[in-house]
Amino acid sequence: MTGRGYTYELREVTRRVQQGLTESPVMPLEDSLNTMRLFDGVRAQLGVAYPNDAH
């Protein structure tokens, strides 16, 4: 077993940074933003808020 959790993500980020890239074709920035928007929508529906959320 190679670590836990974010091992594969960290390896991908390391490879891309070493290549001088700012995002990965495996998980483009727009996909990451869409995922976060989805999570934000779920949190809003559940009424979950964090101290640093924009009001």
Biotite code that builds the C-alpha atoms (Angstrom):
import biotite.structure as struc

atoms = struc.array([
    struc.Atom([0.000, 0.000, 0.000], chain_id="A", res_id=1, res_name="MET", atom_name="CA", element="C"),
    struc.Atom([1.315, 3.397, -0.931], chain_id="A", res_id=2, res_name="THR", atom_name="CA", element="C"),
    struc.Atom([0.181, 5.826, 1.738], chain_id="A", res_id=3, res_name="GLY", atom_name="CA", element="C"),
    struc.Atom([-3.383, 6.893, 2.282], chain_id="A", res_id=4, res_name="ARG", atom_name="CA", element="C"),
    struc.Atom([-5.774, 9.503, 1.031], chain_id="A", res_id=5, res_name="GLY", atom_name="CA", element="C"),
    struc.Atom([-4.070, 12.054, -1.114], chain_id="A", res_id=6, res_name="TYR", atom_name="CA", element="C"),
    struc.Atom([-0.947, 10.140, -2.162], chain_id="A", res_id=7, res_name="THR", atom_name="CA", element="C"),
    struc.Atom([-1.974, 9.918, -5.821], chain_id="A", res_id=8, res_name="TYR", atom_name="CA", element="C"),
    struc.Atom([-3.124, 13.529, -5.929], chain_id="A", res_id=9, res_name="GLU", atom_name="CA", element="C"),
    struc.Atom([0.150, 14.725, -4.431], chain_id="A", res_id=10, res_name="LEU", atom_name="CA", element="C"),
    struc.Atom([2.157, 12.716, -6.951], chain_id="A", res_id=11, res_name="ARG", atom_name="CA", element="C"),
    struc.Atom([0.132, 14.216, -9.808], chain_id="A", res_id=12, res_name="GLU", atom_name="CA", element="C"),
    struc.Atom([0.610, 17.759, -8.504], chain_id="A", res_id=13, res_name="VAL", atom_name="CA", element="C"),
    struc.Atom([4.339, 17.176, -8.073], chain_id="A", res_id=14, res_name="THR", atom_name="CA", element="C"),
    struc.Atom([4.668, 15.879, -11.657], chain_id="A", res_id=15, res_name="ARG", atom_name="CA", element="C"),
    struc.Atom([2.758, 18.811, -13.119], chain_id="A", res_id=16, res_name="ARG", atom_name="CA", element="C"),
    struc.Atom([4.652, 21.435, -11.111], chain_id="A", res_id=17, res_name="VAL", atom_name="CA", element="C"),
    struc.Atom([7.945, 19.880, -12.182], chain_id="A", res_id=18, res_name="GLN", atom_name="CA", element="C"),
    struc.Atom([6.714, 20.150, -15.772], chain_id="A", res_id=19, res_name="GLN", atom_name="CA", element="C"),
    struc.Atom([5.926, 23.841, -15.261], chain_id="A", res_id=20, res_name="GLY", atom_name="CA", element="C"),
    struc.Atom([2.175, 23.312, -15.640], chain_id="A", res_id=21, res_name="LEU", atom_name="CA", element="C"),
    struc.Atom([-0.484, 25.058, -13.580], chain_id="A", res_id=22, res_name="THR", atom_name="CA", element="C"),
    struc.Atom([-3.145, 22.369, -13.901], chain_id="A", res_id=23, res_name="GLU", atom_name="CA", element="C"),
    struc.Atom([-3.500, 18.708, -14.712], chain_id="A", res_id=24, res_name="SER", atom_name="CA", element="C"),
    struc.Atom([-5.199, 17.190, -17.729], chain_id="A", res_id=25, res_name="PRO", atom_name="CA", element="C"),
    struc.Atom([-6.298, 14.418, -15.338], chain_id="A", res_id=26, res_name="VAL", atom_name="CA", element="C"),
    struc.Atom([-8.313, 16.915, -13.241], chain_id="A", res_id=27, res_name="MET", atom_name="CA", element="C"),
    struc.Atom([-8.564, 20.304, -14.971], chain_id="A", res_id=28, res_name="PRO", atom_name="CA", element="C"),
    struc.Atom([-9.231, 23.419, -12.909], chain_id="A", res_id=29, res_name="LEU", atom_name="CA", element="C"),
    struc.Atom([-12.794, 23.695, -14.221], chain_id="A", res_id=30, res_name="GLU", atom_name="CA", element="C"),
    struc.Atom([-13.573, 20.180, -12.955], chain_id="A", res_id=31, res_name="ASP", atom_name="CA", element="C"),
    struc.Atom([-12.215, 21.094, -9.517], chain_id="A", res_id=32, res_name="SER", atom_name="CA", element="C"),
    struc.Atom([-14.283, 24.290, -9.458], chain_id="A", res_id=33, res_name="LEU", atom_name="CA", element="C"),
    struc.Atom([-17.433, 22.409, -10.494], chain_id="A", res_id=34, res_name="ASN", atom_name="CA", element="C"),
    struc.Atom([-16.857, 19.879, -7.714], chain_id="A", res_id=35, res_name="THR", atom_name="CA", element="C"),
    struc.Atom([-16.483, 22.660, -5.147], chain_id="A", res_id=36, res_name="MET", atom_name="CA", element="C"),
    struc.Atom([-19.641, 24.365, -6.455], chain_id="A", res_id=37, res_name="ARG", atom_name="CA", element="C"),
    struc.Atom([-21.498, 21.082, -6.024], chain_id="A", res_id=38, res_name="LEU", atom_name="CA", element="C"),
    struc.Atom([-20.219, 20.724, -2.451], chain_id="A", res_id=39, res_name="PHE", atom_name="CA", element="C"),
    struc.Atom([-21.166, 24.350, -1.704], chain_id="A", res_id=40, res_name="ASP", atom_name="CA", element="C"),
    struc.Atom([-24.676, 23.682, -2.992], chain_id="A", res_id=41, res_name="GLY", atom_name="CA", element="C"),
    struc.Atom([-25.019, 20.586, -0.818], chain_id="A", res_id=42, res_name="VAL", atom_name="CA", element="C"),
    struc.Atom([-23.762, 22.493, 2.222], chain_id="A", res_id=43, res_name="ARG", atom_name="CA", element="C"),
    struc.Atom([-26.259, 25.300, 1.529], chain_id="A", res_id=44, res_name="ALA", atom_name="CA", element="C"),
    struc.Atom([-29.130, 22.810, 1.297], chain_id="A", res_id=45, res_name="GLN", atom_name="CA", element="C"),
    struc.Atom([-28.068, 21.223, 4.573], chain_id="A", res_id=46, res_name="LEU", atom_name="CA", element="C"),
    struc.Atom([-27.570, 24.584, 6.269], chain_id="A", res_id=47, res_name="GLY", atom_name="CA", element="C"),
    struc.Atom([-23.873, 23.975, 6.937], chain_id="A", res_id=48, res_name="VAL", atom_name="CA", element="C"),
    struc.Atom([-21.750, 27.131, 7.094], chain_id="A", res_id=49, res_name="ALA", atom_name="CA", element="C"),
    struc.Atom([-18.130, 27.776, 7.985], chain_id="A", res_id=50, res_name="TYR", atom_name="CA", element="C"),
    struc.Atom([-16.770, 30.917, 9.673], chain_id="A", res_id=51, res_name="PRO", atom_name="CA", element="C"),
    struc.Atom([-14.888, 31.988, 6.529], chain_id="A", res_id=52, res_name="ASN", atom_name="CA", element="C"),
    struc.Atom([-17.866, 31.609, 4.160], chain_id="A", res_id=53, res_name="ASP", atom_name="CA", element="C"),
    struc.Atom([-18.814, 34.773, 2.293], chain_id="A", res_id=54, res_name="ALA", atom_name="CA", element="C"),
    struc.Atom([-22.026, 36.306, 3.588], chain_id="A", res_id=55, res_name="HIS", atom_name="CA", element="C"),
])
